[in-house]
Amino acid sequence: MLLNIEKLTYGGDGLSRLPPGLPREASPGNKDRGRGKAVFIPFVLAGENVEATLTEEKPGFARAKAEAIVEPSPHRIPPPCPHFTRCGGCHYQHAAYDHQLEIKKEILRENLRRIAKLELQCEIQIHPSPPWNYRNRSRLQVRTQPNFAAGYFKFASHELLPVEQCPISSPLINRGIAALWQAGRAGKAVEGVREVEFFANADSNGNETKLLLEFLCAPEARRAAVRAWAEELCETMPEIAAVSAFREPQKGIQEPLVAVGASKLTYQTKTAAYRVSAGSFFQTNRFLTDELVTIVTAGRSGELALDLYAGVGLFSTALACDFRHIISVESSQTATADLQYNLPVNGKAVQATAEQYLAKASKPDQVVPDLVVVDPPRSGLGDPVARAVVSASAPRLTYVSCDPATLARDLVPLQAAGYRVDEVHVVDLFPQTYHIEAVLQLVR
């Protein structure tokens, strides 16, 4: 059928509507069942007319595949990666980069309007990234039988797509991927290693010089064999500073298996040098780390700042320059150890969830923070934490979000408590993908 793409939605799909005269053979059951139903199509752009085939139909929506672009958007370009549309990693390589930024800006605006009922009174400020080779962290799936392969999952599946070069990963990570393939082709890969994650550092000049590798292994993986492969990889590629291996989590507990080398790197930014250990979170765009820190922290000062979901202290360390005291809250034991190491003397690291810490900090005699920074995972704050943040009574709140829907949901109780949005930023940490990193400055 011929479909017109109305707009793009969060998740990378284009939105269209099934036509009233949908043929019976395209819609199982009654031919009227799909009348006017929303249909989602990947790898298209707004305004395009496409020939499409239904691939899935649900009671409330349908999915389709574009078989041909009949009328292309003026923003459509040839994707540079040969794996695009087959690989599940990228969603927007067919769109010019300037247009990708506009797509993300409008998706954020629409989510804020639809979910939070927020009509922005300020402009959304856009912070672009170099669109290629930006990732300092990449995770590949590994297969050893019947023959070796490493790569990403295919689009909308858990089937492995072999990939030997990734254009959004850093040059050093691509060299690491090449070393992984070389070892696999030589028969040196170890059965039971299911994932390999690469993390590249940055030195004082902004150059990547070292790699940290993490293996995720099946329960049956043999410790001695994994260690031998890890040692050989370190010898083959001197830039590999360390390899840490873990077994797949059992009942929520991840067992360390092997550690070869010092399983931590130093990541240098304009603000500070951060120790980052295997298993700790750090921002993945090597070009925008400093800009993100500036957006979150610049112009903020006072007696006390509270940094929730602090990770290894990316924001806390910068805030410590202009606040007398910093309290940084992080639930991960590994990241908290790095956080304690990275914080200056006026910083205090607390290992707890945000909800646990705020429940204890809600006593009447507690000092009111001048600023609260939250950088939650994709699931957002959730209502209990959002309400606890309100109870902290900070005059300023900075929300760093990687999901516009959960951000908009969390804004509902924040706005009801008197917070208003003062600034909105889109920091494009993930070019070529649908992911949106937003920073909102709120005041009350």
C-alpha positions as CSV (number, residue, x, y, z in Angstrom):
1,M,0.0,0.0,0.0
2,L,1.0,3.6,-0.4
3,L,1.5,5.5,2.9
4,N,2.4,9.1,3.7
5,I,4.7,9.7,6.7
6,E,3.2,12.3,9.0
7,K,6.2,12.6,11.5
8,L,8.9,10.7,13.3
9,T,8.3,9.4,16.8
10,Y,10.6,8.6,19.7
11,G,12.1,5.2,18.9
12,G,13.0,6.0,15.3
13,D,9.8,5.1,13.5
14,G,7.7,7.2,11.1
15,L,4.0,7.5,11.9
16,S,1.4,7.0,9.2
17,R,-2.2,5.9,9.1
18,L,-3.7,2.8,7.4
19,P,-6.0,3.9,4.5
20,P,-9.7,3.3,4.8
21,G,-9.7,1.0,1.8
22,L,-7.1,-1.4,3.2
23,P,-7.3,-4.7,1.2
24,R,-8.6,-7.7,3.0
25,E,-5.4,-9.7,2.3
26,A,-3.3,-7.1,4.0
27,S,-5.3,-7.2,7.2
28,P,-6.2,-10.5,8.8
29,G,-9.9,-10.8,9.6
30,N,-12.4,-8.0,8.8
31,K,-11.1,-5.6,6.2
32,D,-12.4,-2.6,8.3
33,R,-10.4,-3.6,11.3
34,G,-7.4,-1.5,10.3
35,R,-9.3,1.7,9.3
36,G,-7.4,4.8,10.3
37,K,-5.1,2.8,12.6
38,A,-1.7,4.2,13.4
39,V,1.1,2.4,11.6
40,F,4.8,2.7,12.5
41,I,7.5,2.3,9.8
42,P,11.3,2.4,10.4
43,F,13.9,4.2,8.2
44,V,11.6,6.8,6.7
45,L,11.3,10.6,7.1
46,A,8.4,13.0,7.6
47,G,6.6,13.9,4.3
48,E,7.8,10.9,2.4
49,N,5.4,8.7,0.4
50,V,6.4,5.0,0.7
51,E,5.2,1.7,-0.6
52,A,4.9,-0.4,2.5
53,T,3.9,-3.9,3.6
54,L,2.3,-4.7,6.9
55,T,4.5,-6.8,9.1
56,E,2.5,-6.8,12.4
57,E,-1.0,-5.8,13.5
58,K,-2.1,-5.2,17.0
59,P,-5.5,-4.0,18.3
60,G,-4.3,-0.4,18.6
61,F,-1.6,0.0,16.0
62,A,0.3,-1.8,13.2
63,R,3.9,-2.0,12.0
64,A,5.1,-2.0,8.4
65,K,8.2,-2.2,6.3
66,A,9.0,0.4,3.6
67,E,9.5,-1.5,0.3
68,A,10.2,1.6,-1.8
69,I,10.5,5.3,-1.2
70,V,8.1,6.8,-3.8
71,E,8.6,10.4,-2.9
72,P,11.8,11.0,-0.8
73,S,12.3,13.8,1.7
74,P,14.8,16.5,0.6
75,H,16.6,15.6,3.8
76,R,17.3,12.0,2.8
77,I,20.9,11.0,2.1
78,P,22.7,7.8,1.3
79,P,23.6,6.0,4.5
80,P,27.4,5.5,4.7
81,C,27.4,2.3,6.7
82,P,26.8,-0.9,4.7
83,H,25.0,-2.5,7.7
84,F,22.4,0.3,8.1
85,T,18.8,-0.9,8.3
86,R,20.0,-4.5,9.0
87,C,21.9,-3.5,12.2
88,G,19.9,-2.4,15.2
89,G,22.3,0.2,16.4
90,C,21.5,3.2,14.2
91,H,18.2,4.7,13.1
92,Y,18.9,8.0,11.3
93,Q,21.8,7.4,8.9
94,H,19.4,8.1,6.0
95,A,18.8,11.7,7.3
96,A,21.2,14.7,7.0
97,Y,22.7,15.5,10.4
98,D,21.1,18.9,10.7
99,H,17.8,17.3,10.1
100,Q,18.4,14.7,12.8
101,L,18.8,17.5,15.3
102,E,15.5,19.0,14.2
103,I,13.8,15.7,14.5
104,K,15.0,15.3,18.1
105,K,14.2,18.9,19.0
106,E,10.6,18.4,17.8
107,I,10.1,15.0,19.4
108,L,11.3,16.5,22.8
109,R,8.9,19.4,22.4
110,E,6.0,17.2,21.5
111,N,6.6,14.8,24.5
112,L,6.7,17.8,26.9
113,R,3.5,19.2,25.4
114,R,1.6,15.9,25.2
115,I,2.6,14.3,28.6
116,A,3.6,17.2,30.8
117,K,1.1,19.7,29.2
118,L,4.1,22.1,29.0
119,E,4.3,24.7,26.3
120,L,7.9,25.9,26.4
121,Q,8.4,29.6,26.9
122,C,12.1,29.3,26.0
123,E,14.0,28.1,22.9
124,I,15.4,24.6,22.8
125,Q,19.1,25.0,22.6
126,I,20.9,22.5,20.4
127,H,24.4,21.2,21.0
128,P,25.6,19.1,18.0
129,S,28.3,16.5,18.0
130,P,30.7,15.4,15.3
131,P,28.4,12.8,13.8
132,W,30.8,9.9,13.4
133,N,33.4,8.0,15.5
134,Y,32.0,9.7,18.7
135,R,31.4,6.7,20.9
136,N,34.0,5.9,23.6
137,R,32.1,2.8,24.7
138,S,30.8,0.0,22.4
139,R,29.4,-3.4,23.2
140,L,29.6,-6.3,20.7
141,Q,27.9,-9.7,20.8
142,V,30.3,-12.6,20.3
143,R,29.7,-16.1,18.8
144,T,32.3,-18.8,18.7
145,Q,30.3,-21.7,17.1
146,P,30.0,-22.9,14.4
147,N,32.5,-20.2,13.5
148,F,33.6,-16.9,15.1
149,A,31.7,-13.7,14.7
150,A,31.4,-10.5,16.6
151,G,28.9,-7.7,16.0
152,Y,25.5,-6.3,16.9
153,F,22.0,-7.7,17.0
154,K,20.1,-7.3,13.8
155,F,17.3,-4.8,13.7
156,A,14.3,-6.0,15.8
157,S,15.9,-9.4,16.6
158,H,18.4,-11.2,18.7
159,E,20.2,-12.6,15.7
160,L,23.9,-11.7,15.4
161,L,24.9,-9.4,12.5
162,P,28.7,-9.7,12.0
163,V,30.4,-6.3,12.1
164,E,34.1,-5.6,11.6
165,Q,34.0,-1.8,11.7
166,C,31.5,0.6,13.3
167,P,31.4,4.2,12.0
168,I,30.0,5.6,15.2
169,S,32.7,4.0,17.4
170,S,36.0,5.7,18.1
171,P,39.0,4.9,15.9
172,L,40.7,3.1,18.9
173,I,37.6,1.0,19.5
174,N,37.6,0.0,15.9
175,R,41.2,-1.1,16.2
176,G,40.1,-3.1,19.2
177,I,37.3,-4.7,17.2
178,A,39.8,-5.6,14.5
179,A,42.0,-7.3,17.1
180,L,39.0,-9.2,18.4
181,W,38.3,-10.5,14.9
182,Q,41.9,-11.4,14.3
183,A,42.0,-13.5,17.4
184,G,38.7,-15.1,16.5
185,R,39.8,-16.0,13.0
186,A,43.0,-17.5,14.4
187,G,40.9,-19.8,16.6
188,K,41.9,-18.1,19.9
189,A,38.4,-17.0,20.9
190,V,37.1,-18.7,24.0
191,E,33.7,-20.5,24.1
192,G,31.4,-18.9,26.7
193,V,32.4,-15.3,26.1
194,R,29.1,-13.8,24.9
195,E,29.8,-10.0,24.9
196,V,32.8,-7.8,24.7
197,E,32.5,-4.1,25.7
198,F,35.2,-1.6,24.8
199,F,35.8,1.6,26.7
200,A,38.3,4.1,25.5
201,N,39.9,6.8,27.7
202,A,40.9,10.4,26.9
203,D,44.3,12.0,27.8
204,S,45.1,15.7,28.5
205,N,45.1,16.4,24.8
206,G,41.7,14.7,24.2
207,N,43.3,11.7,22.5
208,E,42.3,8.1,23.2
209,T,45.3,6.0,24.3
210,K,44.0,3.1,26.3
211,L,41.2,0.6,26.1
212,L,39.4,-1.3,28.9
213,L,37.7,-4.5,27.8
214,E,34.8,-6.2,29.7
215,F,33.8,-9.8,28.9
216,L,30.4,-11.1,29.8
217,C,30.6,-14.8,30.1
218,A,28.2,-17.7,30.3
219,P,28.0,-19.7,33.5
220,E,30.0,-22.6,32.0
221,A,32.9,-20.4,30.8
222,R,36.2,-21.8,32.0
223,R,38.2,-19.3,34.1
224,A,41.7,-20.4,32.9
225,A,40.7,-20.3,29.2
226,V,39.1,-16.8,29.6
227,R,42.3,-15.6,31.4
228,A,44.5,-16.9,28.6
229,W,42.5,-15.1,25.9
230,A,42.5,-11.9,27.9
231,E,46.3,-12.0,28.4
232,E,46.8,-12.7,24.7
233,L,44.6,-9.8,23.6
234,C,46.6,-7.5,25.9
235,E,49.9,-8.7,24.4
236,T,48.5,-8.4,20.8
237,M,47.3,-4.8,21.2
238,P,49.4,-2.8,23.8
239,E,46.6,-0.1,24.0
240,I,44.4,-2.7,25.8
241,A,45.3,-1.8,29.4
242,A,43.1,-4.4,31.1
243,V,40.5,-7.0,30.5
244,S,37.8,-7.8,33.2
245,A,35.5,-10.8,32.8
246,F,32.2,-11.4,34.6
247,R,29.8,-14.2,34.6
248,E,26.2,-13.5,33.5
249,P,24.2,-12.3,36.6
250,Q,22.6,-15.1,38.6
251,K,19.7,-14.0,40.8
252,G,20.8,-10.4,40.3
253,I,24.4,-11.0,41.3
254,Q,27.3,-10.7,38.8
255,E,30.3,-12.8,39.7
256,P,33.8,-11.5,38.8
257,L,35.6,-14.1,36.8
258,V,39.0,-12.8,35.6
259,A,40.9,-9.5,35.9
260,V,44.0,-9.0,33.7
261,G,45.8,-5.7,34.2
262,A,44.5,-2.7,36.2
263,S,40.8,-2.8,35.5
264,K,40.4,1.0,35.5
265,L,41.2,3.9,33.2
266,T,41.8,7.7,33.7
267,Y,39.5,9.8,31.7
268,Q,40.7,13.4,31.4
269,T,38.3,16.3,30.8
270,K,38.9,20.0,30.9
271,T,37.6,20.0,34.5
272,A,39.3,17.0,36.1
273,A,40.8,13.5,35.6
274,Y,38.3,10.8,36.5
275,R,39.1,7.2,37.5
276,V,36.6,4.9,35.7
277,S,36.6,1.2,36.7
278,A,35.2,-1.7,34.8
279,G,31.5,-1.7,35.5
280,S,31.2,2.0,36.2
281,F,29.1,4.3,34.1
282,F,30.6,7.2,32.2
283,Q,29.2,9.4,29.4
284,T,29.7,7.8,26.0
285,N,30.3,10.7,23.6
286,R,33.9,11.6,23.7
287,F,33.3,15.0,22.0
288,L,30.6,16.4,24.2
289,T,31.6,15.5,27.7
290,D,33.0,18.9,28.5
291,E,30.0,20.7,27.0
292,L,27.6,18.6,28.9
293,V,29.4,19.4,32.2
294,T,29.3,23.1,31.3
295,I,25.6,23.1,30.6
296,V,24.8,21.3,33.9
297,T,27.2,23.2,36.2
298,A,28.1,26.6,34.7
299,G,26.8,29.6,36.7
300,R,25.8,27.5,39.7
301,S,27.2,28.2,43.1
302,G,26.2,28.2,46.8
303,E,26.6,26.4,50.1
304,L,25.4,22.9,49.2
305,A,24.8,20.9,45.9
306,L,23.2,17.5,45.9
307,D,24.1,15.2,42.9
308,L,21.8,12.2,42.6
309,Y,22.7,9.3,40.3
310,A,26.2,10.7,40.5
311,G,28.1,7.9,38.7
312,V,31.9,8.4,39.1
313,G,31.3,12.1,39.8
314,L,31.3,13.8,36.4
315,F,29.1,16.7,37.6
316,S,30.0,16.5,41.3
317,T,33.7,17.2,40.7
318,A,32.9,20.3,38.6
319,L,30.3,21.6,41.0
320,A,32.9,21.3,43.9
321,C,34.7,24.3,42.4
322,D,31.8,26.6,43.2
323,F,29.9,25.0,46.1
324,R,31.2,24.8,49.6
325,H,29.8,21.2,50.0
326,I,28.8,18.5,47.6
327,I,26.8,15.4,48.5
328,S,27.0,12.8,45.7
329,V,24.6,9.8,45.8
330,E,25.3,6.6,43.8
331,S,23.8,3.1,44.2
332,S,26.5,1.1,42.4
333,Q,29.3,-0.1,44.6
334,T,31.9,0.0,41.8
335,A,30.9,3.5,40.8
336,T,30.8,4.7,44.4
337,A,34.4,3.6,44.9
338,D,35.4,5.7,41.8
339,L,33.3,8.5,43.1
340,Q,35.1,8.6,46.4
341,Y,38.4,8.6,44.6
342,N,37.4,11.4,42.2
343,L,35.7,13.8,44.7
344,P,37.7,16.7,46.1
345,V,37.8,17.2,49.9
346,N,34.6,19.2,50.0
347,G,32.7,16.3,48.4
348,K,30.9,13.4,50.2
349,A,30.0,10.2,48.5
350,V,27.0,8.2,49.7
351,Q,26.2,4.7,48.4
352,A,22.5,4.5,48.3
353,T,19.6,4.8,45.8
354,A,18.2,8.3,45.4
355,E,15.0,7.2,47.1
356,Q,16.9,5.8,50.1
357,Y,19.0,8.9,50.5
358,L,16.1,11.3,50.1
359,A,14.0,9.4,52.7
360,K,16.8,9.9,55.3
361,A,17.5,13.5,54.3
362,S,13.9,14.7,54.7
363,K,14.3,15.6,58.3
364,P,13.4,19.2,59.3
365,D,16.9,19.9,60.6
366,Q,18.6,19.0,57.3
367,V,20.3,21.8,55.3
368,V,18.3,22.8,52.2
369,P,20.5,22.3,49.1
370,D,21.0,25.3,46.7
371,L,21.0,22.9,43.7
372,V,19.8,19.4,43.0
373,V,21.2,17.6,40.0
374,V,19.5,14.4,38.8
375,D,20.7,12.2,36.0
376,P,18.5,9.1,36.3
377,P,18.5,6.0,34.0
378,R,16.1,5.7,31.1
379,S,13.3,4.8,33.5
380,G,13.5,8.3,35.0
381,L,12.8,9.4,38.6
382,G,9.4,7.9,39.1
383,D,6.8,9.5,41.3
384,P,8.2,8.6,44.7
385,V,11.7,10.1,43.9
386,A,10.2,13.1,42.1
387,R,8.1,13.9,45.1
388,A,11.1,13.4,47.4
389,V,13.1,15.8,45.3
390,V,10.4,18.3,45.7
391,S,10.6,17.8,49.5
392,A,14.3,18.7,49.4
393,S,13.1,22.3,48.6
394,A,16.0,23.3,46.5
395,P,15.5,26.6,44.6
396,R,17.2,25.1,41.5
397,L,16.9,21.7,39.9
398,T,18.9,20.4,36.9
399,Y,17.4,17.3,35.2
400,V,19.6,15.4,32.8
401,S,17.4,13.0,30.8
402,C,18.0,10.2,28.2
403,D,14.3,9.6,27.6
404,P,11.8,12.4,26.8
405,A,8.8,10.4,27.8
406,T,9.9,9.7,31.4
407,L,11.3,13.2,31.6
408,A,7.9,14.6,30.7
409,R,6.1,12.3,33.1
410,D,8.5,13.4,36.0
411,L,7.9,17.0,35.2
412,V,4.2,16.7,36.2
413,P,4.8,16.6,40.0
414,L,7.7,19.0,39.7
415,Q,5.6,21.6,38.0
416,A,2.7,21.0,40.4
417,A,5.2,21.8,43.2
418,G,6.1,25.2,41.7
419,Y,9.1,24.4,39.5
420,R,9.2,26.1,36.1
421,V,11.4,25.3,33.2
422,D,14.0,28.0,32.7
423,E,16.3,26.4,30.1
424,V,16.0,23.4,27.7
425,H,19.0,21.9,26.0
426,V,19.4,19.0,23.6
427,V,22.9,17.6,23.8
428,D,23.3,15.2,20.9
429,L,25.3,12.5,22.6
430,F,24.0,9.8,20.2
431,P,24.1,11.0,16.5
432,Q,22.6,8.6,13.9
433,T,20.3,7.1,16.6
434,Y,16.9,8.1,18.0
435,H,18.3,8.6,21.5
436,I,17.8,12.1,23.0
437,E,19.9,13.6,25.8
438,A,18.1,16.6,27.3
439,V,19.1,19.0,30.1
440,L,16.4,21.1,31.7
441,Q,17.2,23.8,34.2
442,L,14.3,24.4,36.6
443,V,13.7,27.1,39.2
444,R,11.1,28.0,41.8
